[in-house]
């Protein structure tokens, strides 16, 4: 029984990782589509600064990624229609996933409880991506 549970857990983790990647790529694709690809990529990093209250100074995004080794949860709020925040969410998630991959879980506020059965169907490969999104 435990082997089956391990296999199901590994399979679910794999599907969750695929889902995370697809959703992040989808959201970032939409963001890039509406923001002008060339100017967006060239100017984005000059449009934000990250200030660490803990260190009382400006820090790079990599500092947050490295510091997450000491924490279990990161909350990233946003303003809807804010391309800079969406860019930072994408870069932060990619960086965290590159460093902590199998320990990562992504929760998206855009999926309410009432769509959980549909998400479960997608994760179980019962429906295709186009039907899910």
Secondary structure, DSSP 8 states (H G I E B T S, - for coil): -HHHHHHHHHHHHHHHHHHHHHHHHHHHHHHHHTT-HHHHHHHGGGG--EEETTTTEEE-HHHHHHHGGG-S-------TT-HHHHHHHHHHHHHHHHHHGGG-----TTS-GGGHHHHHHHHTTSS-HHHH-
